[in-house]
Amino acid sequence: MRITIKQELYLITEILTRMGVSEEDAAIVAEVTADADLKGFSSHGIGRFPQYIKGLKMGTINPQAEVTVERESPATALLKGNHGFGHVIAYKGMKMAIEKAKNMGIGMVGINNSNHFGIAGYYSDMAIMQDLIGMVITNTEPAVAPIGGKEPLLGTNPIAIGIPSNVHYVSVDMATSAAARGKIMEAMRRGEEIPENVALDAEGNPTIDPCAAIKGSILPFGAHKGYALAFMIEIMSGPLVGAAYGKYVTGTANPEVECTKGDLLSVIDPSCFVDLDQFKSEVDDFIAEVKATPNVFIPGDMEIRNIRKFKKDGVSIDKKLEIQLKDLCQEVELRWDDVVEK
Ligand SMILES: NC(=O)c1ccc[n+]([C@@H]2O[C@H](COP(=O)([O-])OP(=O)(O)OC[C@H]3O[C@@H](n4cnc5c(N)ncnc54)[C@H](O)[C@@H]3O)[C@@H](O)[C@H]2O)c1
């Protein structure tokens, strides 16, 4: 079946508010999750929602948690999320980094004691919307083995960078693993195979079986280069922000245990370096050059194409997910018919 983005937003906010989450926080979780589905990152869309509900039920997500400021300077802050929703904490952290960048030229906010925040690109988009450059990194529970090793010691450690332009949406948002772990989990739920050259089984042999991949490891993207980048992200969103690193990171995919990962949100005001209009028009000129060759895309094109498609067609819900969502509706006495009538 398919549901519209409006129905998805309604479904998430209704279930969350009926489970004691404030309307404001529920709206943020719904926005970020629907944004993932719109951009074609279904691995981090509505399919991940049951994970968050499990976290609420297990007490690893505290819907009443307040974010506390642990350290602060004019350009930086370290926030403790106290195990609230990762989306809400990252949203607040990015707002703070944006304010700091507007005042100081750069703003950097580190976060610990948070939870899975969905897609990194939602938060770098917040900077773009204010004519600022945004960069978001986070670490996750281990999934990737170092090159030459078999034991997963690094997360899928995504990075998102967003750049303001007059004409284009310029954003890269990707895991540093060959595929996001969510894509493997999604294939497992749908009973599908995963592509070749993405994962190894527990013995270190290539596999296209998502169940074997989850027990084994996901390869880094781009061989040693993806590993090296994931390695740096592990440190900059782990020890740098008072969060866990390597095998001590828990709770990003398994909501039954407390989440120990960290985030680093960075914002740069281009106008502190050059004239903003000149910067944006040079970005546009560069894109025009790159796109002069037919069939060349820039980072962000895929998301724009998907947003157009999924706004029109809605989001696909597989049978297993449909059952999970209907069960959740029943638990909070929300009629499925009320959802699909939206
Ligand atoms: N919260 C977490 O812990 C976590 C962990 C891992 C991944 N994620 C999220 O998972 C999502 C999916 O990650 P992924 O690695 O599967 O993404 P992906 O492999 O689909 O790569 C997506 C990026 O590549 C760009 N791209 C695609 N084709 C292109 C082309 N031909 N030319 C130029 N650019 C192109 C897209 O515009 C996009 O920015 C991301 O939103 C990421 O933030 C989150």
Ligand as a Chemical Component Dictionary entry (heavy atoms), coordinates in Angstrom:
data_LIG
# 
_chem_comp.id                   LIG 
_chem_comp.type                 NON-POLYMER 
_chem_comp.pdbx_formal_charge   0 
_chem_comp.three_letter_code    LIG 
# 
loop_
_chem_comp_atom.comp_id 
_chem_comp_atom.atom_id 
_chem_comp_atom.alt_atom_id 
_chem_comp_atom.type_symbol 
_chem_comp_atom.charge 
_chem_comp_atom.model_Cartn_x 
_chem_comp_atom.model_Cartn_y 
_chem_comp_atom.model_Cartn_z 
_chem_comp_atom.pdbx_ordinal 
LIG N1  N1  N 0  21.267 8.612  11.791 1  
LIG C1  C1  C 0  22.151 7.705  11.476 2  
LIG O1  O1  O 0  22.751 7.131  12.358 3  
LIG C2  C2  C 0  22.439 7.376  10.039 4  
LIG C3  C3  C 0  23.425 6.434  9.728  5  
LIG C4  C4  C 0  23.682 6.159  8.381  6  
LIG C5  C5  C 0  22.982 6.789  7.379  7  
LIG N2  N2  N 1  22.014 7.690  7.723  8  
LIG C6  C6  C 0  21.234 8.357  6.675  9  
LIG O2  O2  O 0  20.900 7.421  5.668  10 
LIG C7  C7  C 0  20.610 8.136  4.474  11 
LIG C8  C8  C 0  21.055 7.312  3.312  12 
LIG O3  O3  O 0  22.465 7.213  3.231  13 
LIG P1  P1  P 0  23.123 6.395  2.005  14 
LIG O4  O4  O 0  24.574 6.291  2.243  15 
LIG O5  O5  O -1 22.358 5.156  1.785  16 
LIG O6  O6  O 0  22.822 7.396  0.804  17 
LIG P2  P2  P 0  23.095 7.191  -0.754 18 
LIG O7  O7  O 0  24.117 6.152  -1.009 19 
LIG O8  O8  O 0  21.761 7.041  -1.399 20 
LIG O9  O9  O 0  23.761 8.603  -1.170 21 
LIG C9  C9  C 0  22.962 9.714  -1.136 22 
LIG C10 C10 C 0  23.725 10.970 -1.519 23 
LIG O10 O10 O 0  24.454 10.797 -2.742 24 
LIG C11 C11 C 0  24.062 11.824 -3.678 25 
LIG N3  N3  N 0  24.090 11.260 -5.030 26 
LIG C12 C12 C 0  23.434 10.160 -5.459 27 
LIG N4  N4  N 0  23.681 9.959  -6.779 28 
LIG C13 C13 C 0  24.505 10.965 -7.188 29 
LIG C14 C14 C 0  25.113 11.307 -8.437 30 
LIG N5  N5  N 0  24.952 10.565 -9.528 31 
LIG N6  N6  N 0  25.881 12.402 -8.470 32 
LIG C15 C15 C 0  26.074 13.162 -7.359 33 
LIG N7  N7  N 0  25.528 12.874 -6.154 34 
LIG C16 C16 C 0  24.762 11.795 -6.065 35 
LIG C17 C17 C 0  22.651 12.190 -3.304 36 
LIG O11 O11 O 0  22.287 13.473 -3.762 37 
LIG C18 C18 C 0  22.720 12.089 -1.777 38 
LIG O12 O12 O 0  23.171 13.282 -1.183 39 
LIG C19 C19 C 0  21.224 9.518  4.658  40 
LIG O13 O13 O 0  20.170 10.435 4.825  41 
LIG C20 C20 C 0  22.019 9.417  5.957  42 
LIG O14 O14 O 0  22.043 10.620 6.730  43 
LIG C21 C21 C 0  21.746 8.006  9.010  44 
# 
loop_
_chem_comp_bond.comp_id 
_chem_comp_bond.atom_id_1 
_chem_comp_bond.atom_id_2 
_chem_comp_bond.value_order 
_chem_comp_bond.pdbx_ordinal 
LIG N1  C1  SING 1  
LIG C1  O1  DOUB 2  
LIG C1  C2  SING 3  
LIG C2  C3  SING 4  
LIG C2  C21 DOUB 5  
LIG C3  C4  DOUB 6  
LIG C4  C5  SING 7  
LIG C5  N2  DOUB 8  
LIG N2  C6  SING 9  
LIG N2  C21 SING 10 
LIG C6  O2  SING 11 
LIG C6  C20 SING 12 
LIG O2  C7  SING 13 
LIG C7  C8  SING 14 
LIG C7  C19 SING 15 
LIG C8  O3  SING 16 
LIG O3  P1  SING 17 
LIG P1  O4  DOUB 18 
LIG P1  O5  SING 19 
LIG P1  O6  SING 20 
LIG O6  P2  SING 21 
LIG P2  O7  DOUB 22 
LIG P2  O8  SING 23 
LIG P2  O9  SING 24 
LIG O9  C9  SING 25 
LIG C9  C10 SING 26 
LIG C10 O10 SING 27 
LIG C10 C18 SING 28 
LIG O10 C11 SING 29 
LIG C11 N3  SING 30 
LIG C11 C17 SING 31 
LIG N3  C12 SING 32 
LIG N3  C16 SING 33 
LIG C12 N4  DOUB 34 
LIG N4  C13 SING 35 
LIG C13 C14 SING 36 
LIG C13 C16 DOUB 37 
LIG C14 N5  SING 38 
LIG C14 N6  DOUB 39 
LIG N6  C15 SING 40 
LIG C15 N7  DOUB 41 
LIG N7  C16 SING 42 
LIG C17 O11 SING 43 
LIG C17 C18 SING 44 
LIG C18 O12 SING 45 
LIG C19 O13 SING 46 
LIG C19 C20 SING 47 
LIG C20 O14 SING 48 
# 
